[in-house]
Amino acid sequence: VFRGGKVTAAEPGERHDRGIACEPRLELTALPGLPVIRPGDDLAELIAAGLRRTGMDLRHGDILVVASKAVSRAEGRFVDLATIEPSDRARELGREIDRDARMVELVLREASQISRKAREVLIVRHRLGFISANAGIDCSNAAPPHAPAGMGPWALLLPEDPDASADRIRRTLQNLSNAEIGVLVSDSFGRPFRLGTVGVAIGVSAVPSLWDRRGERDLFGRALEHTITALADQVAAAADLVAGQAAEGRPVVHVRGLAFTPGEYSAKDLCRPPEQDLYA
Amino acid sequence: VFRGGKVTAAEPGERHDRGIACEPRLELTALPGLPVIRPGDDLAELIAAGLRRTGMDLRHGDILVVASKAVSRAEGRFVDLATIEPSDRARELGREIDRDARMVELVLREASQISRKAREVLIVRHRLGFISANAGIDCSNAAPPHAPAGMGPWALLLPEDPDASADRIRRTLQNLSNAEIGVLVSDSFGRPFRLGTVGVAIGVSAVPSLWDRRGERDLFGRALEHTITALADQVAAAADLVAGQAAEGRPVVHVRGLAFTPGEYSAKDLCRPPEQDLYA
């Protein structure tokens, strides 16, 4: 149940971490000098090289936040819309919302449910579980490098499995550094009730998605009730402040100061289950 | 119109800042040693003393994020529920959602519209413009200091005018430091589609609430479309990571590294107008 400032007790099967201690200081640094990511690039190697250039090491508890667009580009998630044959339903929806039927077709293929329709936008539940506009498909900067003339327009899908992408990057960097770190794959989402986009985690490796404070004591000795913080989303939002957008070309942010116990988490932990949803 | 990862063009009259430049590094520090805030406390003076104790100065572009609970306590926003006479409507709603009718009465007095009802929770549009559960009224830690026995239970309302609260704190600190700074009043909100709470800005002084990137060029020379970042909300979310909750008693976080041009902004800039709302 959505509780505004508070969140109700966890459902059975939800995983929460109780081993987090916030340091009183958090430092976020965007890695400079990363190249424009190309299909087949090894992001972990590029990140390791970027860290070496800045003289930064990786320490236990560090988190790297990687923009989903960089992951998608490395994984070659480009789609030439000219190759997409829209279904009758996509054509009809495209007319209804005034949007290219091939783009609508791509959104429908990535979605499990339509939540709302508006001009040029479909708000859908993505097959990965979250609710977002146009299934997170990016139509800006979406051309692959050296795309032949006469192809496109291009779209860029989200990574196939962002948790797995985060996990691969984390394992490689951990092997290189011997530090137990966390990795998040982030995206910018709009919000139903508030203006402006915020960073959220769509892929999680080793970082607790949710931080369960229930059972801790407040200043007055009473147990804190109902307090579960969207830890991974807040880290992604903080990273978005330094990552900027494409103009700066800073798709990777290094976060230091959050002491967490690494574990098995998923960005799906952050998605409100449909049966608890009062709005979609 | 809600666009997921993107937000559509601003409406006339919306204020946006184009003078923000993100440094590649952001540092967030929770001020240690602040006392439990009491009605009548001068928060700006307490913050200045906290900064002096840590040897930190205030520099141009620094932001202080102050938890709404601390502001509410300083402003004496305590309510003894025993003094509240619930209306018939509050009694009926209280029975319906299984909640103390006096608490429901308080929520209704703070709200302009009910969005959803669920067990023990009313999701409402607050008179300040945002949508939140139970109008942001806090029932934990809500007793004032030295409350006489036999009174209560107590609730703590949000500040009467959080923009004005942020502005007062900013002006005092600016006079003490000669640095042009920003101040945010933050709260933790739940979200309709995602689990866990995140920090949001409910009071804004001098910091651009929204960061309008439209018209900037992306890496490939095309104009970035539709990109408006919820700057103040992301700063509040980042600060929430170091502020912790009541147990740590860290209601104030100092943020350095965001270069912004101070201006006249309001937390209302972050509230989606009802006519653009596809959900409430």
Interface residues (C-beta under 8 A of the other chain):
Chain A: V1 F2 R3 G4 G5 K6 V7 C22 E23 P24 R25 L26 E27 L28 T29 A30 P32 V36 R116 A118 R119 E120 V121 I123 F130 I131 S132 A133 N134 G136 D138 S140 N141 A143 D187 S188 F189 G190 R191 P192 F193 R194 L195 G196 T197 V198 G199 V200 S209 L210 W211 R213 E216 R217 D218 L219 F220 R222 L224 E225 T227 I228 T229 A230 L231 D233 Q234 V235 A237 A238 D240 L241 V242 A243 G244 Q245 A246 A247 E248 G249 R250 G257 L258 D269 L270 C271 R272 D277 L278 Y279 A280
Chain B: V1 F2 R3 G4 G5 K6 V7 C22 E23 P24 R25 L26 E27 L28 T29 A30 P32 V36 R116 A118 R119 V121 I123 F130 I131 S132 A133 N134 G136 D138 S140 N141 A143 D187 S188 F189 G190 R191 P192 F193 R194 L195 G196 T197 V198 G199 V200 S209 L210 W211 R213 E216 R217 D218 L219 F220 R222 L224 E225 T227 I228 T229 A230 L231 D233 Q234 V235 A237 A238 D240 L241 V242 A243 G244 Q245 A246 A247 E248 G249 R250 G257 L258 D269 L270 C271 R272 D277 L278 Y279 A280
